[in-house]
Structure formats: structure tokens, C-alpha cells
């Protein structure tokens, strides 16, 4: 009986993995089909049109798809980097400093985690419209910088990974607060900040509603919004469906690559983060 117990969790995880990977497998197979094969062949029957589909995708409107990919990389990369930096500073302050209103601020932060981003999209649009920033890159970047969940994770990680004794010893040796933060705290918090960066990168890369509300110029669209416009055009031009599927496949690849890269980075830093300082 004891030998069978590990089978149940393994089976549950296997079923969960299959459920998550099934759409990716479908996109991978569908991207190889022509527009005629896409609706006439069985689900997992491979086609031979992947190079053609990728060439048509690159040629569509002088390579507009790659502009969308570059925009997504800009929004997600810069937004996630700034969000990780802000989360690290705020999380360290909440974990290691005592000041009036700290608990109130942290409770408000937890409440912010529970508020869906859909609820905030329209107020954010109205605020940015007042200062004339709608339909600009900043209209997508600025709301992405502050992440209540990222600050919460950074605060928890700072409490666990930055010993009070180390901070006090650095202050005793004459280090200022900026030096304590940059030379002591942040290197110890790096694995947690990598987690914040990854979560924010994926969230911004997959974000659809905020760019949909903020942007009107399709040259500034991220890839999610750009593929949505192609999908709508496919109602009148069915040949565009193959471009949408091929674009969906290409748009997933950066996320997979980033996850594999940072997964390796986690394994190194989780072992060494506490001794870097």
C-alpha cells in the first residue's frame, strides 16, 4: 500500500501537465498547416506549410508582426525590470524598517492583490487621458511598474533571506542605508526578485485589456493585441487564420526560453544567495 501512495500525486501532476500542454501542442501542429488544411484535417495531423506560414507572417504589412513582438519585449522587459526594482526597495523597507502606518500600508497592499486588473483598467485610462499619455508607450508601461503582488513577495523574501544581524553589522561598520540596500540586501534578495521579474514579465507579455484600452495606433500594439486584430480580420479573410496560429506559436517561444533560462538561474542563486554578501 505504501508503494502505491506516490502514484496518486504523480498522476495528478501528469494530468495537470497534459491539460496545460495540450493547447501548446495544438498550436504547434496547427502552425504547420495551410489555410485549407487547418479546417479539413484532423487535429494532430501535421502539415508541411510551416515555413510558408512564417514567411507570410513576416511579410504581412512589411513585417508588422515583428514590430508587435518588439513592442511586447519592450513593455514586458522594461516593465518587469522596473517592477522588480520597485518591489525590491519597497519590500525591503516594509520588512526591515519600523515606521508609522507600516501595517496599514501592508494591509492595503494585500487588499490591492485581491483587486482584479480589469477593475483598474478604465480608471487608469481616465487618469492617463487627463495628462495626455494615452496611445503612447508610457500608457502601457507606467501601470505595469507597481505590482502589489510583487511587493508582497519581495517583503516576504526580505524577511526570510536578509538577517537583521547582517544589516545591523553593516550599519555599525559605517555603511549608509543606500549601501546596505544595494550591497547587502539586494544580492540576498536576488532569487526572490528574479521570481518577481518572471511573474511580471509573463503578466505584461500576456496582457490584453490594458493595451486594448490605451492604444489606438497598431504600430504600438503588443503581440497579443496585434494577433487579436488579425483574428478579427480573419472573419473576412480566412487566409489570415494561418498567420494568427503561426504568430501564436512564435509569441510563446520567448516565454518558454525565459522560463528555462531563469529556472537554471534559480537553482544557482537559491544555493548561493545567502552567502553572496
Secondary structure, DSSP 8 states (H G I E B T S, - for coil): -TTTHHHHHHHHHHHHHHHHHHHHHHHHHHTTS-HHHHHHS-TT---S-HHHHHHHHHHTTTTHHHHHHHHHHHHHHHHHHHHHHHHHHHHHHHHH---TTHHHHHHHHHHHHHS-HHHHHHHHHHHHHHTT-TTSHHHHHHHHH--HHHHHHHHHHHHHHS-HHHHHHHHHTT--HHHIIIIIIHHHHHHHHHHHHHHHHHHHHH--HHHHHH---GGG--HHHHHHHHHHHTTT-TTHHHHHHHHHHHHHHHHHHHHHHHHHHHHHHHHHGGG--
